[in-house]
Amino acid sequence: MARRALGIALIVGIASPALAQNDEDALRYSWVQPGGTARSWGLGSAMGAVGADPSSASLNPAGFALYNTSEFSITPLLEVNSASTTHYGTTRDASNTRFAIGNFALVLAYPGKSTSEWKATHFGVSFDREATYHWDRNAYGSPVNSTMLQQFASDANGTPADVLYDTYPYGAGLAWDTYAIDPADPNDTLPSTYAPAIPFGSDVEQQRTNYGDGRSQTTSIFFAANWMDKVYLGASLGLVSIRYDRSLAHTERSLVDTLDLNDFVFSEELATRGGGVDLKVGAVVRVTDRLRMGLSYHSPRWMTLDDAYFTRMTTRFRTPDQQGRSSYTAESPSSTFSYNVNSPYSLLASAAYIAGKLGLVSVDYGYTDYSRMDLRGDPSIPNSYDFAAENEVIRTSYRGAHSVRVGTEWRAGNWYMRGGWGWWQDPYADGDARQGTGYKRYTVGGGYRNDHLSLDLAFNYGTRDGQYYLYAPQLVDATSERLTDTRALLTLAYRP
């Protein structure tokens, strides 16, 4: 069988980064959860007006002013993240288990002068692991009357073959160089219109593996002050660190024996590193001896990120060519992109009812407008990509989202029992096919504490449903998934 000559052009430079950075990347680095200790997790993270816990760094820094002594604490955790994915009627499961340090904190309390209205000031540092990217997803469907090759053919249309790799080095160019797309007119020696080697509508077997790794964490430096045991004020500066790695492989096998292309694998590797800063300010007011109310503002997270991106495509044909080859591989350049992500600001309102030394009930309400996420080019690079199209997608595909958390704690001597529940609204706008059910979290916990030591334990179960597309939404049905996370946290704290 004769085939057109295989020629892989080599390029030096950077193509449009839109293949690697999009609205879903902005959401990944904007969707964070409250950190803290096993105590705060046991209370469902409804700690905004409770305070006296390292979770104040990610909720309301005024809560640090409720400490009456210095403290050091550390919280290791074990998490199991599971994904149940359904693609064209077939369900596959995958899970990822990880041990990590969820929080450590040092709180230094300085009593004020006996004649001062400022009863105490507090300084310190708190480290929080606010998001995990340790998710594995496996999607499988057969038969599927769609193919990713149609997306590559559609992308390539209008581009002459001799510059196709230079124009689309991460997708359509690889498909052309491995014979996965062909000239729409077989007699055209320099085509600019293309057709997939597996005709769209033919039955294929599809499999997608997606392995994720990494985390978002924030180290907060805080200051808080106690005025007359009535008003508590606080502020924190957060140093954000991002690490994300993804390894993806999309495999299709033709179920039509008369087609020459038997199967192909399109794979990509993405590594993201970077960081940024954020600010939080807040206040807690003791309305009565039993009622506290709090309010805090969380600034956007101003982040600068670097992506290392690489793709590869391999095809296998049923019959060899004149040189006896039946398999072809093409690779993209290994490229690095620098860009900025600004997450949206958030507001948090809190209330806590304190039943003396017996226990408490607390409620937190939060609001975040995800349509205000923003992608920007690196200003240090002349004529950097402006992300106008991606930001327009953000404005129309996302919405303001509410969250509610409720927690309770009850005491018997030195022993404590806790429970909590939380709900975070799905950030996708009504009408967006990716909209899911939102995230629900259920927690229980308990602990023991005396004047100098405390030991707390918490268990968490969270779940949410959603949908995504393996490639262009107009070509393939949505893939649905249920994500569940289970965590066990242990906190050891020492107070001198």
C-alpha positions, -999 to +999 in steps of 0.1 A: +000+000+000+014+034-010+012+062+014+022+098+012+057+105+025+061+110+062+078+142+070+079+157+105+089+194+105+109+206+134+101+241+148+116+264+173+093+288+190+060+289+208+026+283+194-007+296+208-010+283+243-047+279+241-042+241+237-028+239+272-045+268+291-083+273+291-113+280+314-110+246+331-074+254+341-086+287+356-113+268+376-087+242+388-066+269+405-096+289+418-115+260+434-101+256+469-114+243+502-109+255+537-078+240+554-072+236+591-071+209+617-090+177+625-111+199+648-122+223+621-128+195+596-148+176+622-170+208+625-175+207+587-151+237+583-179+260+598-153+278+619-155+314+607-169+327+639-156+300+662-119+308+658-090+297+679-080+272+652-054+273+623-084+271+599-088+308+606-060+314+580-083+301+552-116+314+567-114+345+588-080+356+602-098+374+630-103+340+645-067+339+656-075+367+681-096+342+700-066+322+711-057+328+748-023+312+746+004+303+721+001+270+702+019+247+677+000+221+658+005+196+630-021+177+610-012+147+588-039+133+566-047+103+545-070+108+514-086+084+490-099+101+458-122+080+436-138+086+402-166+065+387-168+075+350-195+066+325-189+069+288-215+057+262-231+035+288-200+018+302-187+026+337-151+024+349-137+032+383-103+045+394-089+057+427-058+074+441-045+072+477-022+098+492-006+107+525+001+143+531+006+171+557-027+190+556-018+218+581+008+230+605+007+262+624+025+283+649+004+308+669+022+333+692-001+351+717+011+383+734-011+396+762-017+434+762-010+457+791-035+455+819-045+492+813-050+487+775-082+481+758-063+458+734-063+426+754-039+406+732-022+405+698-014+374+679+012+366+652+022+335+634+022+313+604-001+286+591+003+262+562-027+247+545-032+222+517-063+237+501-068+215+470-057+181+458-051+171+422-045+134+429-073+122+407-072+093+383-100+089+357-106+060+333-132+064+306-142+035+282-169+032+256-177+007+229-192+011+203-189+048+199-199+064+166-175+093+169-138+099+166-113+125+178-098+124+143-127+145+131-116+173+155-081+172+140-095+172+105-117+202+113-088+221+129-066+214+099-091+225+072-079+256+054-043+251+063-019+238+036-002+205+044+033+219+042+027+242+072+002+221+091+027+209+117+040+244+122+005+257+127-009+228+148+021+211+163+002+197+193-027+181+175-037+182+138-001+184+127+007+151+145-024+135+129-013+145+095+023+132+100+010+098+112-016+094+084-045+097+109-060+124+086-058+124+048-065+148+020-102+151+014-093+148-023-069+119-027-056+135-059-046+168-043-008+169-039-009+199-016-042+196+002-058+222+025-090+202+033-088+169+052-108+138+062-102+115+092-088+080+084-116+067+104-147+083+089-169+102+114-199+080+123-179+047+121-180+026+152-148+027+174-137+015+208-126+045+229-105+046+261-092+076+280-068+074+309-061+105+329-037+105+358-034+136+379-010+146+406-002+177+427-017+202+451-025+238+458-012+250+492-009+283+510+014+295+537-002+324+556+015+350+577-011+366+600-017+393+626-048+395+648-059+416+678-085+414+706-103+446+716-120+444+749-130+407+744-157+421+721-142+428+687-116+406+671-097+418+640-073+400+617-054+400+584-032+375+566-009+374+536-009+341+518+019+327+498+003+304+472+022+274+457+009+253+428+021+220+415+000+200+389+010+171+367-013+154+342-006+124+320-034+117+295-038+090+268-067+088+244-069+055+225-093+046+197-096+012+179-117+009+147-144-017+148-147-016+110-124-043+097-124-028+061-107+004+073-069+004+071-063+024+103-066-001+131-060+022+161-042+053+173-031+067+206-029+105+213-012+113+245-002+145+263+020+154+293+014+186+313+034+199+342+024+232+359+045+250+385+040+284+400+026+305+428+013+338+439-002+358+468-036+365+483-049+387+512-076+380+537-091+405+563-119+398+587-136+406+619-155+387+646-179+404+670-191+390+703-227+401+701-236+384+735-218+360+757-233+332+736-234+347+701-206+356+678-208+368+643-180+372+617-173+386+582-143+382+561-131+392+526-107+369+506-089+387+477-083+371+444-053+348+443-028+365+419-008+336+404+019+333+379+022+298+364+045+280+340+033+250+319+056+224+303+035+208+275+042+179+252+020+156+230+026+125+210+006+105+185+010+069+173-010+051+146-011+014+136-024+002+102-036-032+092-014-033+061+022-022+058+034+004+034+060-001+007+088+001+032+071-025+054+060+000+081+026-002+096+031+020+127+040+058+128+048+081+156+050+119+157+058+142+186+052+179+193+080+202+205+085+203+243+073+238+250+069+261+280+042+287+285+041+314+311+008+330+321-012+345+349-044+333+366-065+355+389-090+337+409-123+355+420-126+372+453-148+355+480-170+367+509-176+347+541-203+354+567-203+334+599-223+329+631-217+307+662-238+300+692-217+291+723-235+270+749-211+279+776-185+251+783-209+224+769-205+230+732-214+251+702-232+253+669-218+273+640-228+282+605-207+297+576-220+311+543-197+319+514-201+335+480-176+333+451-183+346+415-164+322+393-173+342+362-147+367+374-118+343+370-092+357+346-064+344+324-037+367+313-005+365+293+029+370+309+035+408+307+073+402+306+069+385+272+063+409+242+030+402+223+021+374+247-012+356+241-041+377+255-066+349+263-095+370+251-114+340+238-108+319+270-120+348+292-151+352+272-158+315+278-153+321+315-178+350+315-205+330+299-199+294+313-195+302+350-216+319+376-216+331+412-217+301+435-229+299+471-216+276+499-231+267+533-214+248+561-229+237+595-210+222+624-214+213+660-192+204+689-201+190+724-180+184+754-179+159+782-150+168+805-118+167+784-135+148+756-151+163+725-175+150+698-181+168+665-201+166+634-205+188+603-220+191+568-211+214+539-224+222+504-206+241+476-227+250+446-215+239+412-197+268+395-209+261+360-237+284+347-272+272+340-273+258+305-236+247+304-235+210+297-208+205+323-229+216+352-231+191+380-247+186+414-223+206+435-201+193+462-214+178+495-192+170+525-201+150+556-178+150+586-175+134+621-147+137+646-137+139+682-108+146+704-092+150+738-075+181+752-061+194+785-042+226+793-012+218+772-019+190+748-047+181+725-053+152+701-081+154+675-094+130+648-118+136+620-132+116+591-146+132+559-167+120+530-173+142+500-191+137+467-201+155+436-213+147+401-203+164+369-197+160+331-169+166+307-160+160+271-132+139+257-128+163+228-150+188+209-185+188+224-202+190+190-186+157+181-190+135+212-215+128+240-206+141+274-188+117+298-204+117+332-185+111+365-190+108+402-161+120+423-158+110+459-131+118+484-125+102+518-101+116+543-088+108+578-071+136+597-051+136+629-040+168+648-015+170+676-013+204+693+010+217+721+004+248+742+032+259+766 
